[in-house]
Amino acid sequence: MPAVFAALVLAVALAPASARAAEWDAIVPGKSTPDVVRRQLGEPSTRTTQKVEGYDTMQWVYEGARAQRGIKRVSVDFGLLTDRGFRAEIVRAITIEPVPGIFTRVNIERGWGVPQRIGKDGETPLFFYETGLIVMFDKEGETAERMIFTPPQPHRRD
């Protein structure tokens, strides 16, 4: 994962959550728990734990037969710093890696609207939504390669 994008994801990972988030399959970053994830996606292919900035976090990964149709991999990260402190059981982020061609730029804009910001990480075009969705496209900017759902991100004025 390129350094700029990794830093962005880490900053989002521990940002306080409060407003409505973009969601995936009824899993809402900043609100959903492992029980909700399990009801929606079943048991994960793998589970790992790690420390992120001193906090114990976990990740559930769904791939192969456990991933949804049209999706190569779904990663669900748990552990979120909220205004009430660190909550290990809350979904921090959901990363979707779709099969090529499933989520085109046109489909993304139809489903989530026009992004609030458009950027690049090296050659990779990015869409940023205040609801917490970050979309990384192929180099042509036409097909989503990764979609990351996070708690809402406040509007930045540049």
N, C-alpha and C positions, 0 to 999 in steps of 0.2 A: 504494500500500500504506500503510495507516495507520501513523503514527509508532510507536505502542506495539508493533505486530506486527513492523515493520521492525527495531526494536531487539532484540526477542526472537530473530528469525532471525539477526541479526548476532552476538548473544551465543552462540548455538548453533553458528554457523559456525566459530568458532575455539576452541570448547571441546575439551579433550582427550577422546579416545574410548578406551574400554576394554571395556565390557560388550557383551552381545548387543544388536543394533539391530533395530528394525522394518525389514522389507525390502519391496521392490516388485519383482515379477517376477524374483526371485533376485538383485537388485542390493541389496547391503547397505552402507548408509552406514558409513563408518569402516573398510571392508575392501575393497570392490570397486574395480577399476581400469577405465580406458577400454576395455581388451580385453573385460572382462566385460560392460560396458554395450553395446558394439558387438555382441557375440554375442546379447544378449537383445533389443535394440531396433533394431539396424541402424545405418546412418549417420544422423546428425542432420540436420534441416532447416537449422539454422544452428549455428555455433560462434562464441563470442566469448571474449575474454580481458579481464581487468581486474585491478586491484590492490585487495586487501581488507586493510586495516590493514598495508600495506607488502608483502604477499605476492602473488605472481603466481598468479592463479586462472583457471579457464576454466569455461565453461558450454556444454552441448550442449542444444539445444531440438528437440523432436520435435513437429510439428503438422501439421495437414492429413492427407494420405495417409500420412505417416510416424508419426503418433500411433496408439496402439492403439485398437481399436474401443471406443466409449463414452467416450473421453478426448479432450478438446479439445487439451490440450497437456501435455507432460511436459518438465520442465526438470531437467537433472542438473548439479549444481555440483560441481566438483573443487577440491581444495586444502584440506587439513585439518591443523591443528596437533595433533600427537600427543605422547605422552610421549617419542618419539624425534625430535622436531622437526617442522618443517613438511614435509608430504608432498604435493606438487603433483598426484600421480597418483591420489590416493585420493578416492573419492566423499564429499563433505561433506554433501550434501542432495539429495533428489529431491522435486520439487514436481509434484503431479498436479492438473490442473484437469479434473475429470470433466464430462461432459455432464449437464445438470440431471436429477435423478431417479435417476441411476445408484447413488450412494452415499447412502442415506437414513440417518437417525440410527439406526434399528433395524438396518439392515445393518452399520453401523459397529460397533455394540455386539455384534452376533452374531459379526463377524469378528475384532475386536480386544478385545472385552470391555468392561467398565465402565472409563471413564477414571479415572486417579488424581486428576486435577483437572479442574474445569469452570470456565470463566471467560468473560469478554467483552472484546472490543476495540471500544469504542464500542457499537454495536448488534449486533455480530457475535458469536454464541455460539462458544466454542472448547472443544475437548476436548484434554487433554494426557495423554499416555501416557509412562510412564518408559522404555519401549522406544525412545522417540524420535519417536513419531508425534504430530503436531499437526494437528487437523482444524478448519477454519473452515467454519461453516455459513451458510446464508442467514439473513436476519433473523428468520425464523420458527423457526429452529433445527431444521429437519427435513431439509434436503438439504445434503450437503457441497459446498461450492464450491471448496475447495482443501484438499489433504492434503499435508503436508510430512513426509517421512521423514528423520530425522537420527540421528546416533549416540545411544545411550541417554543419558537425562538423569537425574541423581541425584535422589532423593526430597527435596523441600523441605518443611521444617516451618515453617508460618506461625504 
